[in-house]
Amino acid sequence: MTAINPARLKIQTAELGELIGQADKFVPQLHDLLLFYSARVRQTSLSRTPLTLQAYQVPEPVIQALETEIADRLEGDSEAGYSLVEALWKERWVEFRRLAVHVLGILPTEEPDRILSQIQIWLEKCNSEDIRRLLMTEGMTRLASEKPEQSLLFLKELISSGSKENHQAVLFGLELFAKNPSYANLPLLYKFLSQILRGEENGLVKEISTLLLVLASRSEQEVTYFLIKHLDPPSKPRIYRVIRQVIRQLTPENQRLLREKMETYKD
């Protein structure tokens, strides 16, 4: 792996930025830059992706420098951004997919349906948990902040699909809202989570537990109440697995309350 010289990296990314509107030249040069800084090219299966993606394994500062340069070049040119997104995603390389999601996530939100449509298309073809999380977090960061109603409607539609993969995507998206201290409509997030919990037993205990812990950082009492409310037959046995994942992070008082209620509802 080539050592990073900040001045050289700045020149390299600037030269690449000059080609931002010429995908046929931008993509090959980006490959060259990533190869220059690569640790070693390898295959990666990113959470059971059936068609493997390759990875250059470049240092994170290289990716950050590329993101900064691309963002600066695309400012005020949405169409160039959408074209770049398409060109980047076509490459079956981890770094290209990451950059594609990043670019989509920084585009102006005047056309929210266009952004959400792209995310939907990618989700339908996505078998990677890592890429799915990236899509629903970094890919939606600006949209969720500036167009929360449309973003939440999109999550609601994903819930309606009933698929485990889409439910996982929703949980990642809800986490984005829960982590935003300026987002106040927490009851809506609990409503969406309740719909997932009361559905089929589709696993996702890890994702549900992670979201609940984020919500607990904002109101532990609300999370405790939510868990108690779901201690009924439609949510069994998954709710017990979720509680076991979450309970140790709660105060002793709320731990005791949950254990008492769990005993009450045992068969």
N, C-alpha and C positions, 0 to 999 in steps of 0.2 A: 504494500500500500504506500502510495506517495505521500510524504509529509505535506501538510497544508501550509502554504505560504499565503497569508491573507491578501497581499498585494496581487500575487499571481492569480489567485482565485477570483478576485474582483475583476481583473482584466478578462479572464476566461468567461465569467458569467455575463459581463458587458458585451463581449463579442457574440455570445449566444443570443443575448437579448436583441441584438440588431436583426436577428432572423425571426423574430416573434410572429410575424405575419406570413412566413414562408415555411409551412409545415414540412414540405419535402426536403428542406435544408436544415430546419431546426431540429427535427428528430434525429437524423444521423449525427449531427454535431453534439447533441445531448448525450447520445450513446458514447461518443468519443470522450466527452468530459467525464462521464461516470466511470468509464473504463480506466481513465487516467488515475482516478482516486480509489478505485475498487480494491477491497481487501483480497477478494477472489470471487470469481463468478461462480454461483452455485444454483442448484435447483432448490426451490422451497415449496412445500405443499400447503402453506398457510391454512391451517385448520381444515385439513381434509379436502382441499381443493383438488378435484379430480384431474383437471388439466393444470399441470404445475406451472407456476410462475418462476422466472429466473430472478436472481437478485445480485446486484453489484456489491452490496454491503458497504456502501460508501459511508464515511463518517457523517454524523448528523450535521455538523457545521456546513457541509457541502450542500445538503438538502435545504438548509435554512437560507443559504446564500442564493440558491436558485429560486426559492419561493419569494424572496425579497425582490430580486431582479425582475422576475415575471410580473409580480404585483405592480411594480413601478411602471413597467412597459405597457401594461394593459389598462392602466388608469384612464377611464373615459372611453374605452373601446370595447364594448361588450361583445360585439360580433367577433372580433379577433379572439376574445376569450373563449367563446363557445367553439370556435374552430379549433383552437388549441386543445381544449378539453377533449374533443373528439379524436384528435390526432394522438394525444398522449395515451388515452384509454386503449387504443387499438394495440399498443405495444404490450406484450405479455411479460412485463418486467415490474417487479414490486415498486421500484422508484418512480416509474412512469405512472403507475396507478395512483400512487400517493400524490404526485404532482397534479394529476387530473382532478382528483377530489379536492385538493387545496384550491385550485383555480376556480372550480365550480363554487366553492364555498365563499370566495371573495367577490364574485360577480355582483353587480348592482341587482337589487331585488325588484325592479320595476315590473319584471315579468316572472312572478313567483311560480306560475304554472309551468313555465318552460324549465325552470330549475328542478321542480318537483317531478316533472315528467322524465327528466334525465336520470334522476335518482331512482325513480320507479323502474326504468328500463334496466339500469345496472343491478338493482336488487333482484329482479327476476332472473338474471343470469349469474348471480353471485352465490357461490358455494363456500365462501371463505368468511368465517366469523370475524377475522381481523379487518377485512375490507368492509364488511357490513357495518361494523362499529365505526370505522372511519367515515363511511358515507353518512351515517346518521348523527355524527358529532361534528367533525371538521367540515364536512360537506354541507351542513345545515346551520352552521353557527350564525352567520350573518342573517340568513333568512328567518331563523327562529327569533332573532332579536328584533328585526325590523318588520316581519310579517308573521307574528305569532299565531293569528287566527287561521291563516292558510296552512301553516305548518302543522298545527294541531288537528285540523281537518284531515290532512294527509295521514297523520298517525291513526286517526279514527278509522279511516278507510282501510288501512293496513290491518287493524284489529279485526275488522269485519271479514277479511279474507280467511281467517281461521288457521292459517298455516303457522307452523312452529317458527319457521325462518322469519316470517313477517312479524310475528309476536316478539321475537328476539330483537328485530330492528326497532320496533316500537319502544321496547324497554331501554334501548340505547338512546333513542330520541327523547324519551321522558327524563332520562338522567341529565340530558343537556339542559332542559328547562329547570329541573330541580336544583341544579348547581348555580343557576342564575339568580343572585340575591334580589334582583329587581323584578323577577317574575313572582307575582303574588297569588295567582289563582291555583293554589295547591290542591283545593278540593277537586278540580278537574283532573289533575294528575292522578289522584287517588281513584277517581271514577274510572279512568282508563285502566289503571292497574287492577282494579276490582274485576273489570270485564275479562281480563286475561286470567286472573286467578280462578274465576268461576267457570271458565271454559273447560275444555278437555284437559286431562293430565298430560301436559306436553313438556314436562321437565322445566328447564329454564330457572331452576332454583338459584343458581349462582347469580344470574342477571336480576332476578326479582329481589334477592337479598341485597345486592349492591345498590339498587335503586332505593330500597327502604332505608339503608344506612345513610345515603345522601339526604333523604327526606328527614331522617332522624336528626341530622345535624342542624336542621332548621326548626323542627318541633318533634322532640322525642315522644311527648304525650300523644300527639296525633298518630304517630306510627304505632304506638302501643294500643291505642283505641282501634285502629284499623285492623291490627292482627287479631285482637279479641273478637271483633265483629265477624271475622272470617273463619272463626273456629266452629264451623258447622259442616254438615255432611257434604255439600256441594264442593267444598274446597279440600276435602281430605283426599289422600294423606299428604299432599304436597305442602299444605300450610304448616304442618308440623316440621317438615324438613326446612322450610324457610325460617321458621321461628328458631330452630336450633342453630341456624347460621347467624342469626341476628342478635339473639338474646344476650350473649356475653358482652355486647357493645352497649347495652342499655344500663341504666342506673340500677342498683340493687333493689330499689322499690319496684320498678317496673318489671324487673326479672321475676321477683316474687309474685307479682300480680299475674303475669303471663303463665307462670307455672301452676298457679292455683286454678286458672281458667282451663288450662290444658287438662288438668286432672278431672275437672268437672265434665268435660266433653268426651273423655275417654269412653270407649265402648265397655 
